Amino acid sequence: MIEFSPVLTLCIQILHAGALEVLLAVGFSAEANNGGSEGDCLVLKRDDPVLLWLAESSLEACVA
């Protein structure tokens, strides 16, 4: 299980709404962290390396 820190999650939510959508699409879910509010931490629930690779490749193609 991979977990992003609450600070990194907040930065993603504020600065890069599109990035949050991509992370949610590839298997991350927003959860509470140690009694915090819902959605303050991103956790990878779906461990699918092919889906992660596909998302990475698609983003690289869009940037290039």
SEDO-378078 format. One record per atom (N, C-alpha, C): residue in three letters; atom name; x, y, z. Coordinates in pm, 1 decimal, m for minus. Atoms other than C-alpha are relative to their C-alpha. Example, Ala and Ser with C-alpha at 12.3 -4.5 7.8 and 13.67 -1.06 7.14 Angstrom:
REM residues 2
<aa: ALA	at: N	xx: 89.0	yy: m119.0	zz: 0.0>;
<aa: ALA	at: CA	xx: 1230.0	yy: m450.0	zz: 780.0>;
<aa: ALA	at: C	xx: 90.0	yy: 120.0	zz: 0.0>;
<aa: SER	at: N	xx: m82.0	yy: m119.0	zz: m6.0>;
<aa: SER	at: CA	xx: 1367.0	yy: m106.0	zz: 714.0>;
<aa: SER	at: C	xx: m77.0	yy: 109.0	zz: 73.0>;
***
This chain:
REM residues 64
<aa: MET	at: N	xx: 84.9	yy: m117.4	zz: 0.0>;
<aa: MET	at: CA	xx: 0.0	yy: 0.0	zz: 0.0>;
<aa: MET	at: C	xx: 89.2	yy: 123.3	zz: 0.0>;
<aa: ILE	at: N	xx: m74.0	yy: m125.4	zz: 9.3>;
<aa: ILE	at: CA	xx: 137.5	yy: 339.6	zz: m99.8>;
<aa: ILE	at: C	xx: m89.0	yy: 111.0	zz: 53.2>;
<aa: GLU	at: N	xx: 77.7	yy: m108.1	zz: m59.1>;
<aa: GLU	at: CA	xx: 29.0	yy: 646.3	zz: 94.4>;
<aa: GLU	at: C	xx: 74.9	yy: 131.5	zz: m17.1>;
<aa: PHE	at: N	xx: m57.1	yy: m134.1	zz: 11.1>;
<aa: PHE	at: CA	xx: 92.3	yy: 1013.6	zz: 14.1>;
<aa: PHE	at: C	xx: m24.5	yy: 74.6	zz: 131.0>;
<aa: SER	at: N	xx: 17.0	yy: m79.7	zz: m120.6>;
<aa: SER	at: CA	xx: 140.6	yy: 1256.8	zz: 300.8>;
<aa: SER	at: C	xx: m115.1	yy: 98.5	zz: m18.4>;
<aa: PRO	at: N	xx: 108.9	yy: m97.9	zz: 10.4>;
<aa: PRO	at: CA	xx: m144.2	yy: 1496.7	zz: 383.1>;
<aa: PRO	at: C	xx: 43.3	yy: 130.2	zz: m66.7>;
<aa: VAL	at: N	xx: m47.7	yy: m124.8	zz: 60.9>;
<aa: VAL	at: CA	xx: 70.7	yy: 1794.6	zz: 277.3>;
<aa: VAL	at: C	xx: 8.4	yy: m14.6	zz: m151.4>;
<aa: LEU	at: N	xx: m9.6	yy: 22.8	zz: 144.3>;
<aa: LEU	at: CA	xx: 145.1	yy: 1645.9	zz: m65.9>;
<aa: LEU	at: C	xx: m139.1	yy: m12.4	zz: m60.9>;
<aa: THR	at: N	xx: 137.1	yy: 14.4	zz: 48.7>;
<aa: THR	at: CA	xx: m221.0	yy: 1551.8	zz: m107.5>;
<aa: THR	at: C	xx: m67.0	yy: 135.9	zz: m13.1>;
<aa: LEU	at: N	xx: 59.4	yy: m133.6	zz: 4.7>;
<aa: LEU	at: CA	xx: m328.2	yy: 1908.4	zz: m27.4>;
<aa: LEU	at: C	xx: 57.7	yy: 80.8	zz: m115.5>;
<aa: CYS	at: N	xx: m62.9	yy: m71.0	zz: 112.1>;
<aa: CYS	at: CA	xx: m76.6	yy: 2050.2	zz: m277.5>;
<aa: CYS	at: C	xx: m57.4	yy: m47.5	zz: m132.9>;
<aa: ILE	at: N	xx: 57.0	yy: 54.5	zz: 123.4>;
<aa: ILE	at: CA	xx: m210.2	yy: 1818.4	zz: m547.8>;
<aa: ILE	at: C	xx: m142.2	yy: 51.5	zz: m19.5>;
<aa: GLN	at: N	xx: 138.4	yy: m44.4	zz: 10.1>;
<aa: GLN	at: CA	xx: m569.3	yy: 1915.1	zz: m469.4>;
<aa: GLN	at: C	xx: m10.5	yy: 147.1	zz: m37.0>;
<aa: ILE	at: N	xx: 8.0	yy: m144.0	zz: 23.0>;
<aa: ILE	at: CA	xx: m500.8	yy: 2289.1	zz: m474.7>;
<aa: ILE	at: C	xx: 60.8	yy: 38.8	zz: m134.5>;
<aa: LEU	at: N	xx: m74.3	yy: m46.4	zz: 117.0>;
<aa: LEU	at: CA	xx: m247.4	yy: 2322.6	zz: m755.5>;
<aa: LEU	at: C	xx: m30.1	yy: m76.7	zz: m128.0>;
<aa: HIS	at: N	xx: 11.5	yy: 84.2	zz: 118.8>;
<aa: HIS	at: CA	xx: m323.6	yy: 2036.0	zz: m989.4>;
<aa: HIS	at: C	xx: m123.7	yy: m89.1	zz: 8.7>;
<aa: ALA	at: N	xx: 124.5	yy: 76.8	zz: m7.7>;
<aa: ALA	at: CA	xx: m687.4	yy: 1927.2	zz: m998.0>;
<aa: ALA	at: C	xx: 0.2	yy: m113.9	zz: m101.5>;
<aa: GLY	at: N	xx: m8.2	yy: 104.4	zz: 101.5>;
<aa: GLY	at: CA	xx: m620.8	yy: 1730.5	zz: m1318.8>;
<aa: GLY	at: C	xx: 85.8	yy: m116.4	zz: 46.2>;
<aa: ALA	at: N	xx: m86.9	yy: 105.3	zz: m52.2>;
<aa: ALA	at: CA	xx: m340.9	yy: 1539.0	zz: m1146.6>;
<aa: ALA	at: C	xx: m75.8	yy: m87.0	zz: 99.3>;
<aa: LEU	at: N	xx: 80.1	yy: 76.3	zz: m95.7>;
<aa: LEU	at: CA	xx: m580.1	yy: 1436.9	zz: m870.8>;
<aa: LEU	at: C	xx: m94.8	yy: m93.9	zz: m72.8>;
<aa: GLU	at: N	xx: 90.3	yy: 85.4	zz: 77.7>;
<aa: GLU	at: CA	xx: m824.8	yy: 1303.8	zz: m1130.2>;
<aa: GLU	at: C	xx: 73.6	yy: m120.6	zz: m57.8>;
<aa: VAL	at: N	xx: m79.7	yy: 110.5	zz: 54.7>;
<aa: VAL	at: CA	xx: m549.3	yy: 1094.6	zz: m1291.4>;
<aa: VAL	at: C	xx: 33.1	yy: m100.7	zz: 109.8>;
<aa: LEU	at: N	xx: m33.6	yy: 90.5	zz: m110.2>;
<aa: LEU	at: CA	xx: m439.4	yy: 952.4	zz: m954.9>;
<aa: LEU	at: C	xx: m121.6	yy: m81.8	zz: 44.7>;
<aa: LEU	at: N	xx: 121.3	yy: 72.5	zz: m37.7>;
<aa: LEU	at: CA	xx: m797.3	yy: 861.3	zz: m866.0>;
<aa: LEU	at: C	xx: m37.2	yy: m103.1	zz: m106.4>;
<aa: ALA	at: N	xx: 33.3	yy: 91.9	zz: 109.0>;
<aa: ALA	at: CA	xx: m843.5	yy: 699.1	zz: m1208.6>;
<aa: ALA	at: C	xx: 87.4	yy: m124.3	zz: m0.7>;
<aa: VAL	at: N	xx: m90.1	yy: 115.5	zz: 3.6>;
<aa: VAL	at: CA	xx: m540.9	yy: 471.9	zz: m1165.9>;
<aa: VAL	at: C	xx: m0.6	yy: m80.8	zz: 128.6>;
<aa: GLY	at: N	xx: 15.2	yy: 86.5	zz: m116.1>;
<aa: GLY	at: CA	xx: m642.5	yy: 337.3	zz: m827.9>;
<aa: GLY	at: C	xx: 24.4	yy: 61.6	zz: 135.2>;
<aa: PHE	at: N	xx: m14.7	yy: m64.3	zz: m130.0>;
<aa: PHE	at: CA	xx: m569.6	yy: 591.9	zz: m556.3>;
<aa: PHE	at: C	xx: m138.0	yy: 36.2	zz: 53.1>;
<aa: SER	at: N	xx: 124.9	yy: m45.1	zz: m60.0>;
<aa: SER	at: CA	xx: m846.6	yy: 676.6	zz: m311.5>;
<aa: SER	at: C	xx: 32.5	yy: 97.0	zz: 112.4>;
<aa: ALA	at: N	xx: m17.2	yy: m100.0	zz: m105.3>;
<aa: ALA	at: CA	xx: m885.4	yy: 969.4	zz: m73.7>;
<aa: ALA	at: C	xx: m54.7	yy: m55.8	zz: 129.9>;
<aa: GLU	at: N	xx: 40.2	yy: 53.4	zz: m129.6>;
<aa: GLU	at: CA	xx: m896.7	yy: 861.5	zz: 289.5>;
<aa: GLU	at: C	xx: 44.7	yy: 92.8	zz: 111.5>;
<aa: ALA	at: N	xx: m40.9	yy: m75.0	zz: m118.2>;
<aa: ALA	at: CA	xx: m866.7	yy: 1006.9	zz: 636.7>;
<aa: ALA	at: C	xx: 131.9	yy: m55.6	zz: 50.8>;
<aa: ASN	at: N	xx: m130.5	yy: 40.0	zz: m50.5>;
<aa: ASN	at: CA	xx: m522.8	yy: 997.5	zz: 795.0>;
<aa: ASN	at: C	xx: 7.3	yy: 23.8	zz: 150.4>;
<aa: ASN	at: N	xx: m15.9	yy: m7.7	zz: m145.9>;
<aa: ASN	at: CA	xx: m493.9	yy: 922.0	zz: 1167.7>;
<aa: ASN	at: C	xx: m100.1	yy: 93.6	zz: 65.8>;
<aa: GLY	at: N	xx: 104.8	yy: m79.8	zz: m62.3>;
<aa: GLY	at: CA	xx: m824.3	yy: 1072.2	zz: 1271.1>;
<aa: GLY	at: C	xx: m24.6	yy: 133.4	zz: m66.2>;
<aa: GLY	at: N	xx: 19.6	yy: m126.3	zz: 71.8>;
<aa: GLY	at: CA	xx: m807.1	yy: 1356.6	zz: 1019.1>;
<aa: GLY	at: C	xx: m131.2	yy: m0.9	zz: m76.2>;
<aa: SER	at: N	xx: 122.4	yy: m8.9	zz: 78.7>;
<aa: SER	at: CA	xx: m1076.9	yy: 1465.1	zz: 782.4>;
<aa: SER	at: C	xx: 8.7	yy: m90.2	zz: m123.0>;
<aa: GLU	at: N	xx: 6.7	yy: 87.2	zz: 117.7>;
<aa: GLU	at: CA	xx: m1188.7	yy: 1249.8	zz: 490.0>;
<aa: GLU	at: C	xx: 64.3	yy: 68.2	zz: m119.3>;
<aa: GLY	at: N	xx: m61.1	yy: m52.2	zz: 120.3>;
<aa: GLY	at: CA	xx: m979.7	yy: 1296.6	zz: 179.7>;
<aa: GLY	at: C	xx: 131.0	yy: 72.1	zz: 21.3>;
<aa: ASP	at: N	xx: m125.3	yy: m71.4	zz: m22.1>;
<aa: ASP	at: CA	xx: m666.9	yy: 1433.5	zz: 344.8>;
<aa: ASP	at: C	xx: 122.9	yy: m84.6	zz: m30.0>;
<aa: CYS	at: N	xx: m111.6	yy: 87.9	zz: 32.2>;
<aa: CYS	at: CA	xx: m453.6	yy: 1138.6	zz: 234.0>;
<aa: CYS	at: C	xx: m37.6	yy: m87.5	zz: m119.8>;
<aa: LEU	at: N	xx: 23.9	yy: 86.8	zz: 114.9>;
<aa: LEU	at: CA	xx: m422.6	yy: 946.2	zz: m96.0>;
<aa: LEU	at: C	xx: 69.0	yy: m134.2	zz: 23.2>;
<aa: VAL	at: N	xx: m52.8	yy: 134.6	zz: m20.5>;
<aa: VAL	at: CA	xx: m375.0	yy: 569.0	zz: m71.5>;
<aa: VAL	at: C	xx: m24.6	yy: m81.4	zz: m126.8>;
<aa: LEU	at: N	xx: 14.4	yy: 84.3	zz: 118.6>;
<aa: LEU	at: CA	xx: m309.2	yy: 333.6	zz: m363.2>;
<aa: LEU	at: C	xx: m67.5	yy: m130.4	zz: 39.6>;
<aa: LYS	at: N	xx: 77.7	yy: 119.2	zz: m33.4>;
<aa: LYS	at: CA	xx: m579.0	yy: 67.4	zz: m330.2>;
<aa: LYS	at: C	xx: 8.0	yy: m105.8	zz: m109.1>;
<aa: ARG	at: N	xx: m2.1	yy: 92.5	zz: 112.8>;
<aa: ARG	at: CA	xx: m554.6	yy: m86.7	zz: m675.2>;
<aa: ARG	at: C	xx: 143.1	yy: m9.8	zz: m52.4>;
<aa: ASP	at: N	xx: m140.2	yy: 16.1	zz: 37.6>;
<aa: ASP	at: CA	xx: m201.0	yy: m215.7	zz: m726.9>;
<aa: ASP	at: C	xx: 8.0	yy: m67.0	zz: m136.4>;
<aa: ASP	at: N	xx: m1.1	yy: 48.9	zz: 137.3>;
<aa: ASP	at: CA	xx: m203.4	yy: m249.5	zz: m1105.9>;
<aa: ASP	at: C	xx: 112.8	yy: 70.1	zz: m75.6>;
<aa: PRO	at: N	xx: m114.5	yy: m65.0	zz: 64.1>;
<aa: PRO	at: CA	xx: 142.3	yy: m176.7	zz: m1254.2>;
<aa: PRO	at: C	xx: m26.2	yy: 39.0	zz: m145.7>;
<aa: VAL	at: N	xx: 28.5	yy: m31.8	zz: 140.6>;
<aa: VAL	at: CA	xx: 10.0	yy: m184.1	zz: m1611.7>;
<aa: VAL	at: C	xx: m82.8	yy: 127.5	zz: m10.1>;
<aa: LEU	at: N	xx: 83.0	yy: m120.5	zz: 0.4>;
<aa: LEU	at: CA	xx: m253.0	yy: 78.7	zz: m1536.0>;
<aa: LEU	at: C	xx: 83.0	yy: 122.5	zz: 37.5>;
<aa: LEU	at: N	xx: m88.7	yy: m110.0	zz: m37.5>;
<aa: LEU	at: CA	xx: 8.0	yy: 297.0	zz: m1364.6>;
<aa: LEU	at: C	xx: 92.7	yy: 36.7	zz: m115.8>;
<aa: TRP	at: N	xx: m88.5	yy: m24.5	zz: 113.3>;
<aa: TRP	at: CA	xx: 243.9	yy: 257.4	zz: m1660.8>;
<aa: TRP	at: C	xx: m75.3	yy: 68.8	zz: m113.5>;
<aa: LEU	at: N	xx: 81.1	yy: m60.0	zz: 105.8>;
<aa: LEU	at: CA	xx: m35.6	yy: 343.4	zz: m1906.2>;
<aa: LEU	at: C	xx: m27.8	yy: 147.2	zz: 30.0>;
<aa: ALA	at: N	xx: 24.3	yy: m139.3	zz: m37.4>;
<aa: ALA	at: CA	xx: m119.3	yy: 660.2	zz: m1713.8>;
<aa: ALA	at: C	xx: 126.9	yy: 82.5	zz: m15.1>;
<aa: GLU	at: N	xx: m127.4	yy: m71.4	zz: 13.8>;
<aa: GLU	at: CA	xx: 248.1	yy: 759.2	zz: m1700.1>;
<aa: GLU	at: C	xx: 33.6	yy: 26.0	zz: m146.8>;
<aa: SER	at: N	xx: m28.7	yy: m14.8	zz: 143.5>;
<aa: SER	at: CA	xx: 294.5	yy: 699.7	zz: m2073.4>;
<aa: SER	at: C	xx: m91.3	yy: 102.7	zz: m65.8>;
<aa: SER	at: N	xx: 95.9	yy: m95.6	zz: 56.3>;
<aa: SER	at: CA	xx: m19.0	yy: 897.0	zz: m2158.1>;
<aa: SER	at: C	xx: 36.6	yy: 142.5	zz: 39.9>;
<aa: LEU	at: N	xx: m39.0	yy: m133.8	zz: m45.1>;
<aa: LEU	at: CA	xx: 94.3	yy: 1192.5	zz: m1946.5>;
<aa: LEU	at: C	xx: 127.6	yy: 47.7	zz: m68.9>;
<aa: GLU	at: N	xx: m124.5	yy: m35.8	zz: 68.4>;
<aa: GLU	at: CA	xx: 442.6	yy: 1184.8	zz: m2100.4>;
<aa: GLU	at: C	xx: m27.8	yy: 40.6	zz: m143.9>;
<aa: ALA	at: N	xx: 33.6	yy: m32.6	zz: 139.4>;
<aa: ALA	at: CA	xx: 289.0	yy: 1187.6	zz: m2449.4>;
<aa: ALA	at: C	xx: m68.2	yy: 136.9	zz: m9.1>;
<aa: CYS	at: N	xx: 67.0	yy: m130.0	zz: 1.0>;
<aa: CYS	at: CA	xx: 75.0	yy: 1489.3	zz: m2358.9>;
<aa: CYS	at: C	xx: 97.0	yy: 113.7	zz: 24.1>;
<aa: VAL	at: N	xx: m97.0	yy: m103.2	zz: m33.1>;
<aa: VAL	at: CA	xx: 369.7	yy: 1682.6	zz: m2221.0>;
<aa: VAL	at: C	xx: 97.9	yy: 21.9	zz: m115.0>;
<aa: ALA	at: N	xx: m100.5	yy: m8.8	zz: 107.2>;
<aa: ALA	at: CA	xx: 603.3	yy: 1604.9	zz: m2512.7>;
<aa: ALA	at: C	xx: m52.3	yy: 69.9	zz: m124.0>;
***
